[in-house]
Structures are given as C-alpha cells and as structure tokens.
C-alpha cells in the first residue's frame, strides 16, 4: 500500500505530461490542418476566380455577337463569319469549339428553311433529330465551319431537354445562360468528352424585350458557344498547383454522372484534404472541388505535431523518471539505510561475537556528552560499580592502578590530542572482586567536529594478566636461581651496574661481597645433594635475613653467593653486615634431622675505593674472599691492602 | 406644439432650396459601370427583375449618365470595386476593410436571420453550433452583423462552412440537404420556390441590430466630390419616396417602411 502511495505523484506526472503532450500535439496538428486547409481554400479561390473570369470573358464575347444582331437586325452568313473572324479568338478562347447561330424555325417554315440552307451551300442540310416539334432552332451556321463543327449543322438543340431549358431561361431573362452537362453534337459517338453550351438570346430588331413576355414574343433565335470542358480547362494556364486534383461537377451535387472535368495530378498519393465551392457561372451552378494529394501536403504542410509528440513523450518520460527518483528517494534512502543498518548490525554482531569470543571488551566514549558505553564482557569485568554507563570516564579511571595511572593518562591524552594515532597502554585494573589484573587497552578517535575536536573514541580492552604472569615467571626464571630463588648472576650483574650508576650520580658508596661456604662439599658428599640443596636454601634464607630489602643476595655458583649493598654508609657498615652474614652462616644447621656445621669466607670490596667498575670491584672482592679462605676460613676480609689497612678490617671468631 | 402653416411652408421651401443647391448632378463625361448580383428579391437573372434593378434604373435615370449594368458574382464585384474597374454596385454593407476602398450611400436597413431546415431540430443558434454534422452555406465574401459574423467565423474554424457563388445554389443545396442552414435577409427568398422553401425551413434570429445597406461606390474610380453627388441622388430618392415605392413593390408596406425608414 505504501509503495503504491509512492508511485501516485509519479503517475500524476506521467499522466499530466502525456496529457499536455497530447493536447500540444493535437493543437499543433489542428493548426497545421487549418493552415493547410486555408492554403487549399486559397488555391480553390484562385481556381474558381480564374474560371469565373474566363467565363465572364466568354459571355462578353457572346454579347458582342448578340450586339451584332441587335444593331444590324438581319445578319447574313457572310457578315456573321466576318464578325467572328474579326474577334480573332486566340489561345485564350481555345475552350470554345465553335460559335453557332440557331434561328427559330416554326414547323411551317421547316421545308423552306431546309431548302434555303441547301441552296446556300449545304446540299445535305437537314434538321435533326427528326420529329415533330412546336418549334425548331437548328444550327444554321457555325464558326469556324471546319471539320467536326459542320456535323452540328441542322442539329436542333431544342430537341434535348437540358439544352432546351437553358435556351428558354436565356430567352426569358435576356441574359447569358449556361447549359447543363451534355454530349456535344459535334462529337461522334466514340468521343466521350463532356461539354456545355453558353446561350444568349437574339431578339427581333425593333421589338421591345423589357418584360419576360416581351422577350418570349421577340425571340428570334440564339447564339450559342460550344465548349468542351477539358479544352476549356486546358486553356486556363496555370490550371492548378502541382499536387492538386481539380474536379468540376455540373450542379450542386458531386457525382460521376455530373462530372464535367477531372484534372489529373502529376504527383502525390491519395488526397486527405478537400475544398469545394459552388460557383454560379452565367446563371448555372458548378461545384468545384480541389483535392490535395500527399505531395501538396508535404510541400505546404507546416505540421510539426509528430516532432512535438516525440519530444513531448520523451520529455514526459524523462520527467516521470526524475519525479520517480525524487518521489522514491526517501524510501530508497531508507531502504538503503535499513540495509546498511542491517549489515552494520550484522557486522557489529560478528565483531561483538569475535571480540567477546576473544575475551575482549569494547568501549565507546562520546567526548562531548561524556557518555561511555561498554560491552557486556567489559561490564562483567568491572562490575556495576566500575562499569556502569553513568559513571563515565571517571568511573573507569578509578579502577586503574595508582602506579599506572599517570602513564595511562599521558598515553590517553596524547591520542585524544591527535599526537598519536592510537591509544595503546597496558596497565592494571581493579576488578569488581577487588583483584588487580593487567589489562591492555586500545582505542582511537573515530569522529571529529569541523574544528578537529575529537567527538568520539572507541576501543577494546583485553585481560592480559595470564600473559603478564607467564612473562613474569619466565623473566623470574631467567634471573633467579631456581634452588634458592635468589637472583642469579645475570640479574645480580644488572643490579650491580644500576647501583654503581646511581652511586656515581649520588656520590654514594656501594659494597660488594663475595661469600663462599666453607666445608660445603663434604656435607654434600656425606648427606647427598638433596640435603646439600636444603642447606643451600637455608643459607640463602639466613643471608636474606641479614640484609635490607633494598640489598641483593645472589647465588652465582654452587656454594658461592654475592651480596650487594647499595648506598652503604661506610666500610664499617659493610663490614658489620658481612660479619652478620658470617655469624648467621656459622650457626648450626639442622636439616633433614641432621646436624650440620659450616662456615663462610667473605670478601668485601667497596666502591669507589676498591674499584670504579663492576669487574674491578668483583675481582677485588673475590681476591679478598680467597684471602679470607687462606687465612683460615670463617672470616670477613676487606680489600684492605689497597685501602686503609687496619686491625678492624679483619674479623674472626 | 403646432407650427403655423406659413412657417412650415417656409421651412419646407428652405429645405428644398438647400437640397437643390446641394444636388449638383454628377460628372457624366465618361460611361460608368454598375454590377448586379443574382440575389433573391434584390435581383433575379431568371426574371431580370429585383429591387437593385429598380434602384439602379432610378439612379441611372436621375444621374443622366451612361451606366452599363452587368451581372456578376458578389465576390468578383468586391474585387473590382477595390481595383476601381467597377464604379457601382448595390445593397452593400460595410466593414473596416471595405471602408478603405469603398464609399456607401445608405438606403435601407434590415436584420440577418439564420434559415435552417426543420428536420435539424435547431431552434437557437447554439443548437446549430453544437451539432457537428450541420453545415452552413455562405456566399463567399458576404459579411453580416457582428453576431452573425462571429457565428460564421466559428463554424469556419471547424470547417463547417460551405461556400457558394450565389443564393440559388445555396437554396438548392439547402433543399438537397447538402447544407442545413444559411444566412438570409428578408429579400433573399427566391421568387419562384419561396413557398416550398418556407415550408421546409424555419427562421432563427441573430442578436444583431439592423444592418445598413447601400449603394457601393469605388473610391478608386470616383473622386470624393463625385461620391458626394451620387450619394445625394440616393438621399433624394429616400427623401421623396422613390425608394419606398420600390420596396413596397416587393414587401408589404409595413416591412418596406421599416427597411427604408431606418
């Protein structure tokens, strides 16, 4: 339903644009049709005007003949011929086949009339068609008197109804009258070309013909122009424009029966446009029709409607597509957003699953609001107190080990300030159960405002306690004697170097003692290595009790130990400690239900008096220790021969 | 208020004297041409009679000039009046275009009517306009009153106008149902078939005022002062009843009076 709603505006645009296109197309087509029709009407008017003018000229010509009879009364054949010759009817009158004279002959006069005609040079003259009529009007003369025209001599047009009506109409009005469509008497049976007559009455000279009755009484005959329609039209130069078909019908009804003339078009297909007009020529109606062929339409049509239709449709469809884009943009954006959100959720779920599965927690800090969100795993680590969202960053910081806090904050601020791309710091965090865990925390800024101020920071947190413990254990094993858990030679050497460096900087003294157990080997041989090891562990324990926490006791050989006293006050202080150790080791040992008695020989070297570096100091301390051995064991020997020798330097039981 | 008879007599004499002064005869130093058109009671070529024929006879007689009268289609008459090849014609009406090339001497006034076939069912102009199959027959170049002109022009745009060269073919087409309506004037009924046409048709009026008809004079062939002289002849024909007498030959007296005394 919602989808349909989205399509309604698009549908409206489509319908409106197509409707507008249709209206514009129709409007343009109507205008073009009207233009073409108007052009055709103009052509029709030109044609009818030419016909009317030409027929008026013929009428004038015939009136001239009428005038001849009016002026002269009796006109002989020779005078009639001379008059027609004098008219010099040229090409413009080529439509006139002939001009004839038809005097009225009453039945009583018929024989004498025929006889006279035969005497006057027409031996075969007879009035035809045969038959008794109340009046005859045979062609007594026809000009020019050649060829087929002579065939009309003796023909009585009153015999034919069409001709008779026109002749009577001319007689009654005194005006020129056109006959209807006829087959001309001058044509033989094989010729089938329509023709017509133009008839003008001749009245007896001196007789009034003002009224219809006068005219009917005074009529003496008619002068008749004989026309063949096709020849008449051919004489109208510029008969028509190319691409037009002209038809002329007798009367007001266009039909094949009434067809007077059919002009053939030289080119073009069937006509789509037609114009017609009924003209009145000498009291007779002709219907003139012109038909425009396709070639005329092509030449004169300004019809651009198809172009409008095409352009309008394309534009409309384009508009529809654009409106569809606009109308559905939001829906499509929402759909894309939903897809993206879905993909993001899926992705987040995957990442969450991966991170949670890997034991990592995820945090997301909005800098401006201070809102800090944790993943479920992170909340489980810190608990409600430390991990609640509303505690924010301060809640998190409160869980960081105080010793690690400064470094952690410095690293965090550096990242937030953009100095480092990543925040990565290992520090201890107090879990909700109160235990401290080493955690590695990573983060990065993912959003800034226009000024470059960080807006959002996301990251992960992982518990690395086990890794740290493992690393610590390995490191411890590498630096300590596994039997006594005392620092081994490597760690001791490292601490010696550190102590010397500090002493040099602070102007302090350092004491280095080499301690070797006396008579240890017999015990080892007598009681076995296990007991020997127990003894060594006990020795180490007693030695550690004799020194400060800041001092170092290390085992560097089977029964060899070293002691480092950094920041010792004087040689006397060092000697006192050494003596304390010697005394502690000289006490009886009861181990594994055995009584054991050992002692120790201790050589003491002091920095800076007995050497400025670890090697010199070690060598001198070792030398002193040997001297103590040589002097009877169970003794403390200072490097006295190189320092200030004195009785107190050597102690013995 | 009644005027004393002596005063009326003096006024009449003064009017006549002023008219006589004004009625200088036209210059007859050349023959003139006048064309009639075959148009109902105005002129019928079949009978060689009509109002225009009578008016032209009277006009020619009063002018004392040689005037050749001929018959031609109305459209051709207007063309020749415009070109100056024809001097006069009769029963013309004007418009802005014709005023440019023709001058008129009015002598009657009448209304135009739509003549429609009874079988069309048309009772108002709108009925005719609404029926797309109905065709109107019009004589080419004829103009009418404003309402009738608009009616014709509207139909012309929809290609519903059939042109003819004169009234006879229009009546013939109307009776043959090739056209269903035509615009006529009171004198347009043909003398011979009047009854049969009246029986088959009805009249619908246009809302136009009466339109003046008059002698058409070509401005191109006649100088302005000559136009005035010819116009004075028509004025005198109206003033002294010659025109009324002519119209009374063809119409009942009351209709003739209405047409001439507009």
Interface residues (C-beta under 8 A of the other chain):
Chain A: X34 X37 X45 X48 X49 X52 X53 X56 X169 X172 X173 X174 X175 X212 X251 X252 X253 X276 X277 X278 X279 X280 X281 X283 X285
Chain B: X38 X45 X46 X47 X48 X71 X72 X73 X75 X76 X79 X140 X157 X159 X162 X163 X164 X165 X166 X168 X169 X170 X172 X173 X176 X178
